[in-house]
Amino acid sequence: MVDEHFTSSVELARAKRRQAVAIAMSSITEALIAEVFKRPVLWDHRIKNCHNRDFVDKEWRNLSQTLNISSKYYYKAYVVGLYTNLCTNMQN
C-alpha cells in the first residue's frame, strides 16, 4: 500500500514545480514580446528586409542572445517556436 503522506508530498512538489515553470515562462513571454516589438522586421511585413531570410535570422539570433538563451537551445527551435506558439494562442 502506498503511503498517502508520500503521495501527497510528491503531488505537492509537482504542483510547486509547475507553478515555478509557469512563472518563469510568464517572464520569458513578457521579455520575448518586448524584444520582438523592438525588431519590427520580425513582425511587420511592410518592412523592406522582412523577406530577407539572412537578415531576419540574424535578428532572431540577436534576440535570443539578448534573452540569454544558452547555446544548447537553437534559436529557431526555441525562441521562434515560443513566439509562434504565443501568436497562435493569442489568435484563439
C-alpha positions in Angstrom: 0.0 0.0 0.0 1.4 3.4 -1.0 1.9 5.8 1.9 -0.7 8.6 1.5 1.6 11.2 3.0 4.3 10.3 0.5 1.9 10.6 -2.4 0.5 13.9 -1.3 4.1 15.3 -0.8 5.0 14.2 -4.3 1.9 15.8 -5.7 2.7 19.0 -3.8 6.3 19.1 -5.1 5.0 18.6 -8.6 2.4 21.4 -8.2 5.2 23.7 -6.9 7.4 22.8 -9.8 4.6 23.5 -12.3 3.9 26.9 -10.7 7.6 27.8 -10.8 7.7 26.9 -14.5 4.6 28.9 -15.2 6.1 32.0 -13.5 9.3 31.6 -15.4 7.5 31.2 -18.7 5.4 34.2 -18.0 8.5 36.4 -17.5 10.2 34.9 -20.6 7.0 35.6 -22.6 6.9 39.2 -21.5 10.6 39.7 -22.3 10.1 37.9 -25.7 7.2 40.2 -26.6 9.2 43.3 -25.7 12.2 42.2 -27.7 10.2 41.2 -30.8 8.4 44.6 -30.6 11.8 46.3 -30.8 12.5 44.5 -34.0 9.7 45.3 -36.5 11.4 43.3 -39.2 10.2 40.2 -37.3 6.5 41.1 -37.4 5.8 43.9 -39.8 5.7 42.6 -43.4 5.8 46.1 -44.8 9.4 46.5 -43.8 11.9 46.2 -46.7 14.0 43.4 -45.2 11.2 41.3 -43.9 11.7 38.8 -46.7 15.4 38.7 -46.5 15.9 35.4 -44.6 19.5 36.1 -43.7 18.6 39.4 -42.1 15.6 38.0 -40.3 17.6 35.0 -39.0 20.3 37.4 -37.7 17.6 39.4 -35.8 16.3 36.2 -34.2 19.8 35.2 -33.2 20.4 38.7 -31.7 17.1 38.4 -29.9 18.0 35.0 -28.4 21.3 36.4 -27.2 19.5 39.4 -25.6 17.3 36.9 -23.7 20.4 34.9 -22.7 19.1 31.8 -24.3 22.0 29.3 -23.9 23.7 27.8 -26.9 22.2 24.4 -26.2 18.9 25.8 -27.4 18.9 26.5 -31.1 17.3 29.9 -31.5 15.0 28.7 -34.3 13.7 25.7 -32.3 13.2 27.6 -29.1 12.7 31.4 -29.5 10.9 31.3 -32.8 8.8 28.4 -31.7 7.9 30.1 -28.5 6.9 33.3 -30.3 4.9 31.3 -32.9 3.1 29.4 -30.2 2.3 32.7 -28.4 0.9 34.2 -31.6 -1.2 31.2 -32.2 -2.6 31.2 -28.7 -3.4 34.9 -28.9 -5.4 34.4 -32.1 -7.7 31.8 -30.5 
